[in-house]
Amino acid sequence: MLPTPPLTPSMGTTGLPEATGAAGSSGRRLSDNELSYYLPARADGANDMYVHHGLRASALAMSLERVDLAWALQLARHPLLASRVAVGKRGYSDVWFAYTPPTDVAMALEAAAGRLQYLDPKKGAADVDLVDAYLNKGRTLSDDMLACLIVRRGTRQVVAVGPNGPTASDGDDQMVDYEVMLCTTHYVGDGMALHTFMNQLYGLLGGDLSDGELQTMLEAELLKHNEIPPPLEDRLGLSHFQTAVGHVAQRTADANLLGGQVLPAVKGRERETIVPTKAYTPEQTKAALARCKAHGVTIAHVVFALCAVAWSRRQGVDATQPTMMYSALNMRPHMNATPTPPSFFHLAVGYFNIVLPTLTLASERSPAEMVWYRAASTKAQTAAAAKSPLAAAMFRATASMRAARARHWACIDDAAAATAATPATPAATATLHPPTPEKSDDSHTDTDDEVLPPAPAGRAFMGLSMLGNLDAMYKHASFPRIRMYALTTGSRQRPGGLLLFAYTLAGKLWLSLGYDHHGFDTGVIESFWADVLALADDVFLGPEQQV
């Protein structure tokens, strides 16, 4: 087992690799948590995130010039998105963020344009499925481009927009359908950062500021000389003793995990991620929220229960094995406050597990009763994870273990790639792989000698990401010239990936399942998803039963 590591050293600029870009570059080393996402993403962008919006917006508010200006301002505010990754010579932990700040508006706009795709349907961009291309085609992002904004203007023009919303046409400013998609690597941020960022961006684009005022704001932002925010590990304030306790607590928790339900996977096929999504009407959503409130739970709690119960009712399932599911835990409430808060765009999530019974209890008379009981259990387990006094220390332990496993598998992957390489392999391909690890005094780099921690005892059935009420995160009133009517989100997956999202937006409840269509036995996920949706309709909208 790994020895208890020392406190995470400050991720300062000492030792920044020489090849980090132009003069004036600064940066820091990736933390354990960030590294655990970076190393698996090198080859094909595993876990690269996206959020995709359907909008109806003012054509003037969404012009190419205005989008580039607002995007440049946001990149100046959030330097990680404008950074690149530099790999040092001392192994898998010698990986750095490097940031070269623009010195003037022209440089900022040029850098932003290099990370912007503004698609014109009149030039052949109308038929491309943006989400499918991002998830299943060649990787959009790279070590040199950690974020990208994609905007596609539709061909449909509706009515003009006035100061109080859509009005009769006044000539120049038309309401047009747009698709907007923000893509970032997972090691620079998380879902909360994505949505908070997009709310800011729409406030700039769809608010009352003129283009000249936006440029003035950009000039002022550049003068602040914003720096890459410190990693989460540096802001937890853990002592040596707390770090040691966290490792003991996490190993104990992992050893006691129960979970025996596993989806039947198929290996060897080419990955193809699809994202079937169901949206409930505002009336149905209100009914679902009211029913959840009456039972003292939230929709997020119910979704865990829906998945467990839907699976337990299938033929051939071993009911003696519980169902374990994992989800992200927002670690921002555990960060120490700072006098001048840095950019919110950084990675600040841990994980927790929900374990629910697969066995039907004798007292449970209906599927709905099974769901409400398991939703209450989910609520209790979620609260225990979020409010645990050991949450920060256990996160630190998990990040250390995940980084160790990432280094281990990176070494294996690179050895296999080197064996398979031929003299005809393009030199650019080699940039996917860091140099052979060597011992270093200031980081874990000797992967051959590093002993991996034992894997958790239980096996996860699936992952769920409960985003909550996004209408509370998107301040629609601050961008009156933009109306958001659809949202999907997710990430590039490994083969066999599956992740369920649930959220409310535009007054609607959305359930979105992203999974590898070729990664499972034919029909298994499709029938499971149909069972989940049918059960959701019964629980949320069917006749209420006395529990």
N, C-alpha and C positions, 0 to 999 in steps of 0.2 A: 504494500500500500504506500501511497505517497506520504512523505513526512509532511507535517503541518508547515506550510510555507510562511515566510516572514510577511510582514505588511507589504502590500503592493507599493513599490517605489513610485515616487512622483513621476508622471510621464512628461518630464521636461524635455528640453531640446538638446541636452548633452548627448553626444554620440550620433547626431543626425547624419545619416549617410550623405556622402558628398554629392551624389547625383540626384539632388532633390529638386532641381529646376533652376530658375533664374536667381540672380543675386537678390537678397532680401527675403528669401524663403525661410519659413520657420515651421516647426512641427513638433510632434511628440510620438512616442512609441504607442502602438496599439495595446490596449489592456487585454487581460485574459478573456473577458467576455467578447470584446471586439475581434480578437484573434480567432476565437472559436467559430466565428461566422466567416472571417476572411479566408482562412485556409481551405475550407470545403468549396468556396465560391470561385477559386482561381480558374478552374478548368472550364466550367460551363455556367457560372453565375447562379449556383444554387442559393436560394433564399433572397435573390434580388427582388425588392418589393415594388409594388405599384399601387396607385389609387387612380381610378378612371372615373371621370365625371361626364354626365350628359348635361349640357347647359343650353339655355336659350338666353342670348345676350345681345347687347348693343354691338353692332359692327364696329362702331368707333371705339368702344371700350376694349374690344378684342383685336384691334389692328396690330399688325406685326410690330410696328415701331413702339407702340405702347406696351405690348407684351414683353418685348426685349428689355424695355426700360424697367418695368416692374420686376422682371426676373433678375436683372442685374442688381437691383436694390436688395432683393431677397438673398441673393448669393453673398452680397457684402455683409448682410446681417448674420448669415449662417455659414461661416467659413468652411465647415466640414464638407459641404456640398460642392464647394469650388476647389477642394483639395485633390491631391493624387496620392497614391500609395507608393512608397519607396522601400525596396527590399535591401537590407544590409548584407554583410558578408558573414555574419556570425550565427546563421541558422534560422530556424522557423519562428523564433520569438523576436528576431531583429527586423521587425516590420514597422514602418512609420507612416504617419500622415504627414504630408508636406504641403504647405500652403504658401503661395506667392500672391500677396494682395495686389490688386490693381492700384496704380498710382494716380489715375485720373479717370474721368468719365468715359473717354473714348476707349481706354483699355478695358474698363469694366464692361462696357457694352459689347466689345469684341469677344471677351471671354464668355459672356452670357450667350451670345449668338452661337458660339461653338458648342454649347450644351442645350440648344433649342432646335427643335424640329417644328417648323410651321408649315403644315401641309395644305396644299391647294387642290381641291377635288378636280379642278379644271386641268390639272397637270398629271392626272393618272393616280391620285392618291385616294380616290373615293372608294375603291373596292377592297382595300386592305383592312382586315380585322385587326385593329391595333392591339387588343389584348392577346389574341391568339399569336400574333407575330412576336410580341414581347415574351410570351410564355414558352413558345415552342420552336421558334426559329433561332437564328444566330443571336448571341448575346449582344444586347444593346449597350451595356455598361462595360467598364474596364478599369484597370488600375489607374488610368489617366483620366477617366471620366466617371466619377462616383455618383453623379446625378444627371438627369436629363428631363427636360420638359417638352412634351409633345402636344401640339395644338392642331386640330383639324377643323377647318371651317366647312360647314355643310352647305348644300346648295339651296336649302329651303329658306326663304325670307318670309317673315310673318308680317308684323306691323311695326311702325316706328315706335320708339320709346321716348317718352317725355320725362320731366322731372318727377312726376307722380306715377310712373309706370307706363305700360303700353298704351299708346294712343293711336289715333288715326295717323296715316303717313304724313310726315312733314318734309319728305324729300330725301335727305341725305342719310339719316341714321336709322337703319333697319334692324329689327330683331332677327337674329339668325341662330340656327342650331349649331352648336360646337361640341366637339369632344376634346377634353383636356385630360392629360395623363402625366402624372409625376412619377418618375422612376428613380429609385435610389438603391444602393446596396444596403443590405441589412446591418452591416457593421458600422454604418454611420448614423443609424437611427432606428425608430420603431414606429408602430402605427399611430400613436399619439402625436409624435413629431410630424408625421406626414399630414395629418388632418389639421393640426394647428398651423402648419406652414401654408397649406392651401387656403385656409380661412384668411390669413394675412394677405396672401397674393390676390384673392378676389376682392378684399377690401381696397387694395391699391387700384386694381383694374376697374372695378364696378362702382367705386365711390365717386365723390365729387371733385377729387383732385385733378387738375389739368396736367398735361404732359410736362409743362414747364415746372410745375410744382413737384412732380415726381423726380425730375432731374435735379432740382435743388435738394430734395431729400437724399438722393444718391450721393451728391457732392458732400453733404454733411456726414453721411454714413462712412464714406471713405476716409474722412479725417479722424474718425474714431480709432482706426487701425485695429479693428476687431481681430481677435485671435481664436484659434481652435479651442473649443471648450474642453476642460479636463474630463477624463473619463469618469463614469459612475463610481468606480472603485476608489478614486481619489477623494470623493465627496461623501463617503459613508462615515468617516471618522472612527474607524474600528481600532481598538487596541490589540496588542499581541494576544492578550488573554481572550478577547472576544473572537478573534480570528480562529484561535485554537478550538474554542467551544463550538463555533460554527461548523468546523470540519467534523467534530465528533457527532454533533446533532444531525448533520446532513448524512453521514455514513449510516447512522442508526436509522434514520428515516428511510433511506434507500433499501436497507436490509429488511425492513418490515413492510415494504410495499407489496400489495396484493393486486394481481391483475393477470388473468389468464385468457382473456378474449383477444383474438387476433384475426384480422381480416385476411382471407386467403390471397396471398400475393402471387404474381407471376413474374419471373425474371427473364431477362434476355430480350425483351421487346423495346422498341424505340419509344421513349416517353412522349406522351401527348396529353397535356393538361387541358381539361375543359372546366367550365365554371357555370353549371346550371344554377339559376337564381329564381327565387319566388318572392314576389312583393305582394303583401296584403294591402287592401284598400285602407284609407284612413279610418273608415268606420269599423272595419274588422280589427284594425290595430288598437283602436280605443277599447273595443270589447275585450281583446286579449289582455291589454294592460289592466283593465278593471278586474278581470278574473284573477290575474296574478296578484294584484293588490289584496283582493279578498282572501287569498290563501297565504298572504304574508311573504311572498317571494317575488323575484323579478323574472322577466323574460329570459335573462341569461341563465338563471338557475334552472328554469324549465327546459331550456334547450339541451343541457347536459342530460337531464332526465329523459327527454324524448329519445335521444340517441341510445341510451342504455336500455330503455323499455322496448323500443322498436327492434333492437338486435336480439333481446332475450326471447321475443315471441317467435323467432324463426325456428324452423325445424332443424334438429341436429345440433343445436347449441348446447354446450355443457353448462348446465345451470349451476353447477357447484363452483364454477370459477367466476369471481367478480369481474366487473368491467372497470378498467382504469383509463381515464382520459386526462390529457394534460392541457394546460392553458397558460397564457402569459400573465405575469404579475407585475404591475406597474410599480417600479422602485422609486419613482420621483418623491413620494412623501417621506422616504427615508434619507434623502440627501440633506446635507448640512446647508443652511442658508449662507449666501455670500452677499457682501455689501453691494456689489454690482453683478447681478445675475448674468452669466454668459448666455450664449445662444442655447435655446431649448433643444435644438436639433442635434441630438446625440443619442446613443443607445442606452436605454435605462429600463430594461425589462429583465426579470427573472422568470422562473417557472414554478408552478405548483401542480399537484395531481388531485384529481377527484376520483374516488373509488366508490362504486355503487354496486349493490347486489344484482346478480343476474337471476337468482332464484325468486320465484313468485311466492310471497308470503301468504299464509293461509287466510289472513285477515283482509287481503286485498281482493276486492270483488270485481274490479273492472280495470282496464288499462289506464283510464284517467286517474283512478285512485293510486295506481302504481306510480304514475308520473308525479303527482303532488307530493307523495311521500318522499320520493327520490329528490325532488326539487328542494324540499326542506333540508334534506341531508346535504345537498350541494351547497345550500346557503351557509350551513354551519361549517362545512369544511373550507369554504372560500373565506369566511370571516376569520377562521383560525389561522389560515395562511397569511392573510393580509395584515392581521393585527398581532402576529407573533412577535414577541420581543427579540427573537432570534432571526427574524426575516432577513435583515441586512447581512448578518454573519453567515447564515446559510446560503444566501445568494453568492457571497464571496467564495465560499467553499465550492459551490456548484460551478462557478465560472472557472475556478482553478482546475477542476476535474474535466470540464468540457474543453479547456485549452489543451490539457495534457492529451486527451483523446484525439483532438484535432491535429496536434503535432505528430502523434503516432501514425495516424492514417495518412497524413501528408507525406511522411517518409515512405510509407508503403506505396502510395499512389505514384510518387515521383520515381521510385525505383522501378515500378512496372512501366512507367512511361519511358524511362531511359532504356529499358530493355527492348521495348517495342520500337524505339526510334530508329530511323534509318538515315544514311547520309543525305538523303533527299529532303529530310524534314526541314521546313523553313526555319530560319533562325528566330523569327518572331515567336514561334511556338515555345521556345525555351523560356520566354519571359513569364510564362505561366508558373514556372517552378523556381522557388528560391534555390540558392546554392546548397551543396551538401552541408548539413549542420555540423558545426564545430563547437567545442566547449567554449563557454563564455562565463565570466564571473558575475554578470549582472542579469542573467535571464536563464530560463529553462530552455536549453538548446540541445542537450545531449540525449536525443530521443532514443538511442539504442539502450541507454542505461536507465531511462526513466521508466519506473514501474507504474502501470496504469492502475487506478482504483477499480475495485470490482464493479461490474455493472449492477444497476438496480435489480432487486429480486423480481419485481413485477414487470409485465410487458404492457405497453400502452396500446390501447385499441385505436385511438384517433386523437387528433388535436382539435381544439376549439378556440376561437378568438372572439370574445364578446366585446364588441366596440361600444355598446351602450347607445345612448341617445345622441346621435351626431348633430341633431338640430340644436342642441345646447352648445356644441363646439363651433358650428358654422353660424356666425352672426349674420343671418341673411339680410337684416335691415341695414347693415353697413355696406352692402353692395347692391343697391336697388336696380342697377342696370344689368344684373345677372340673376337668372333664376335657375337654380340647380334642381334637376328633376330625377336624376339617376346616379347611382354610385355602385361600383364594384371594386374590390380590393383583393390583394393576394400576393403571391410570390412565385418566382420560378422554382419548380420543385425538383427534388431528386426522383428517380424512378420509384414508383409505388407511393408517392406522396399523397396525402389527403388532409385537408384542413377545412373546417366549417366556420363560417363567419355569420354573426347575427348582429343587427343594428337597426336603428330607426332613423329614417331620413325623409324629409318632406312629408312628415306625418305618417309615414308608412313603415311597417315592419318588413325587413328584408332578411331572408335566409339564403346564404350563398355557399355552395359547396365546390371547392376547388380540388380536383383530384386527377391522378394519372389514369386516363381512360384505358391505357394498355397495361397498367400495372397490377390488375386484379383479374380473377376468374371472370369470364364473360357473364354479365348480368348481375353480379353480386352487389356492386355499389349502386347500380341503377335501381334494383328492387329495394335495397336498404333505404335509399333516398326517398323512394315513393312511400315506403312504410313510415318514415319519419314525418313526411309532409301530411300524410293521411292522419296520423296520430295527432299532429299539431292542430289540424283542423278540428278534430274531435275534442281535444282538450281546450283549445282557445274559443271555439265557435259552436261546438255541439251543445246539446242540452246539459245544463249543469246538474251534477249528481251530488248527493249529500255524502261527504266524506267523514 
